[in-house]
Amino acid sequence: MKSNSLWIVLALALVLVPFLALAGDEGTGRDKTIAAKQGKANTIAELVAMYDSSSCEECHLDIHADWLKSAHSRSIFGTGRTAATFRTTILNGCMEWPYSGVKEFEEVKVEHLQGCTKCHLPQLADATDEVAQEMMNTILTFMKAYQEGDTETFEKNKATLLSLNINCLVCHNRNAIVHKWTDGYPQQGVVYGSMEGEHPSDDFPAMAKSPIMKESILCGQCHGLGPNFELENPTQCATAYGSYLWAYKAEGGRETCQECHMHKTGLGHNMQSYRDPGMIEAALDFDVEAYGMHWRDGSLVSPKAVVKVAMTNKTGHSIPDG
Amino acid sequence: MLNEEKIYMPVPQQMGRGDRMGRGPYEKSGIIEDTGLPPHKTVEERFEVLFPVEDITNDSGRVIDRKLLANELDVKVELWYLPYGTRNSDPFLWREAAKTISISTEGR
């Protein structure tokens, strides 16, 4: 009899749990996000299609051209070294850690890549482990082709990796709202920016205001506070946002990431940092003063040169980031 | 004559524990120290370079005088941004300054 009672309780629990999850107000609108409406992507192609922003280019040609020059457009491939670091992360990280569950590349799941993809490809969270596997295989094949000089395979896999990036929909939809219980979940079919109303696009017929589109917190989602504690094995890549908050804003700094990296430099969506001549010029003052002197070392004279260097960081964060 | 380097960077802690520095993002958590250039602050460095001299010794080997071999020194200061920590991989020269430093040849 005891056993039967237990089964009834379990059966009730199974029925009640989904109901309770839907009954509350928490997460209202979560079911209308791109990921919720389309379900998880099962292939890289599906994931690319899910966050396809190629139609934006039709009207926003200049912005698209700017974005293409930015690191955001190649966030997985990078210079090739970024993609290679995914392999290193699995090889020197996950495979060496006793509790990661990864002994072979074939065991890599989305969660094992999230230390990198949380920022390099946030939308991977909306994909199945099959996509993580496909991505890992693409990186391994690309690297092998590079080592073997197999140009055709290299280019094919490079193209696949380049199709995975931080595109319009990542910043203007998926990550456009940080406080979702306050401001609502980003909805499929809506482009978030600084205006609201109709948007002449079949796929995105509406515009809505993101309260953080011009705020540093938008960028801070990826540009780093320190250890990513939400992960089961925290990683740390960028720390620029942490420095911005505690060493710049806390000291009275007032400018936002966007003001320096997009507007003052005129770079727009070609957001650059240490590679761009304009950003380098604006980043710091560098003064060198030098003079000679006859230093008297006891009874002997040791002539010496003195070189004084003064560097003033004019940005809103520590240099370098890391 | 002298080639001195100073490194400015946040020094990441390995796995958020101890005194060992982490390298890859997967093992970085925390900071041991930050020698990076802080925002809106001036960091000053001072370098001293000795001019080339020849020591003149007496019969017992004691240095009794010092002869200046050159009264000009060419100094070059470079500031590099090294995303991968080495000039062999994707380096960016941010600033450079060249100075010729003269020293008087008269007086005792």
Interface residues (C-beta under 8 A of the other chain):
Chain A: T79 R81 T85 T88 T89 N92 G93 C94 G115 C116 G226 P227 N233 P234 T235 Q236 C237 T239 S243 Y244 A247 Y248 E251 G253 Y274 R275 I280 A283 L284 D285 F286 V288 A290 Y291 G292 M293 H294 L300 V301 S302 P303 K304 A305 V306 V307 K308 V309 A310 M311 T312 N313 K314 T315 G316 H317 S318 I319 P320 D321 G322
Chain B: Y8 M9 P10 P12 G16 G22 G24 P25 Y26 E27 K28 S29 G30 I31 D34 G36 L37 P38 P39 H40 K41 T42 V43 E44 E45 R46 F47 E48 V49 L50 F51 V53 V63 D65 R66 L68 N71 L73 V75 V77 L79 Y81 P83 Y84 S89 D90 F92 W94 R95 A97 K99 I101 S102 I103 S104 G107
